[in-house]
Amino acid sequence: MSLRFLAITLCGVLLIVGCGKKKTAVPPLVPVAGVVMKDGMPISGGSLQLAHQREDLPIAVAARIDSDGKFELTTLNTSETNAKPKPGAPAGIYRLTYHPESDDNINRPAEIDQHFTVDANGPNEWKVELLPK
């Protein structure tokens, strides 16, 4: 094998592999919206934090809950520097945690005792029911 062939092959491998910090790909995001209810009524304020069943995904999925109890999920790619949240979430199964606002009478986060599925083909309209304490 010639030295020239080896050098060209090595350069080709380096181009394919790349260099620098590896950014992990996030699966395509699909829209997810819904409402958070307690005792049959929409709650006002707070946030949702979601955990995907695949813990290896470099994502943070969350939503702010508005005054009518409505929310839309956003996803942050945690492997990118200076990334901004994007609308939607990757398909899959999630566990949810509700974080109340400080003036809410529920004073600590509450994990929702069920799984929620984001369907790649939609629609993804969720009704999240908080259980009474």
Sequence and secondary structure as in RCSB ss.txt:
>XXXX:A:sequence
MSLRFLAITLCGVLLIVGCGKKKTAVPPLVPVAGVVMKDGMPISGGSLQLAHQREDLPIAVAARIDSDGKFELTT
LNTSETNAKPKPGAPAGIYRLTYHPESDDNINRPAEIDQHFTVDANGPNEWKVELLPK
>XXXX:A:secstr
  HHHHHHHHHHHHHHH  SS       EE  EEEEEETTEE  S EEEEEES TTS EEEEEE  TTSEEE EE
EETTSTT   EESEESEEEEEEEE  TTSS  S EEEEEEEEE TT   EEEEEE   
